[in-house]
Amino acid sequence: KGGLLHHYPTKEALLAGMIDRHLRAFEFRIAAFRATDTACAAHPVLATLRAVIAEADTKHRAVGAALRGGPAFSDAR
């Protein structure tokens, strides 16, 4: 079967997988800021704040696009 829940034994396992994926992506974004910005490299909190702002901007754009009938959420990442 191709349904999403068929890939996870429980709904809790699905949720845990989603949270894990989100956290890994967020950690990757922080690492990218630290690797490409000297201020972020020197100040990890700054890198974290920039990652939070960048993620919020991405989500905001995705919601706006979905409301306008544009690209789906997955296309706006």
Solvent accessible surface area in square Angstrom, and as a share of the most:
residue,aa,sasa,rsa
1,K,198,0.84
2,G,73,0.70
3,G,36,0.35
4,L,110,0.55
5,L,83,0.41
6,H,113,0.51
7,H,125,0.56
8,Y,74,0.28
9,P,123,0.78
10,T,68,0.39
11,K,144,0.61
12,E,129,0.58
13,A,30,0.23
14,L,26,0.13
15,L,100,0.50
16,A,60,0.46
17,G,24,0.23
18,M,109,0.49
19,I,90,0.45
20,D,70,0.36
21,R,139,0.51
22,H,87,0.39
23,L,91,0.45
24,R,140,0.51
25,A,60,0.47
26,F,39,0.16
27,E,106,0.47
28,F,151,0.63
29,R,70,0.25
30,I,32,0.16
31,A,55,0.43
32,A,42,0.33
33,F,53,0.22
34,R,97,0.35
35,A,87,0.67
36,T,115,0.67
37,D,39,0.20
38,T,122,0.71
39,A,42,0.33
40,C,0,0.00
41,A,48,0.37
42,A,69,0.54
43,H,108,0.48
44,P,66,0.42
45,V,107,0.61
46,L,54,0.27
47,A,0,0.00
48,T,50,0.29
49,L,96,0.48
50,R,88,0.32
51,A,0,0.00
52,V,73,0.42
53,I,118,0.60
54,A,30,0.23
55,E,33,0.15
56,A,59,0.46
57,D,59,0.31
58,T,26,0.15
59,K,99,0.42
60,H,137,0.61
61,R,157,0.57
62,A,5,0.04
63,V,69,0.40
64,G,19,0.18
65,A,7,0.06
66,A,40,0.31
67,L,148,0.73
68,R,185,0.68
69,G,67,0.65
70,G,40,0.38
71,P,75,0.47
72,A,58,0.45
73,F,114,0.47
74,S,67,0.43
75,D,99,0.51
76,A,29,0.22
77,R,166,0.60
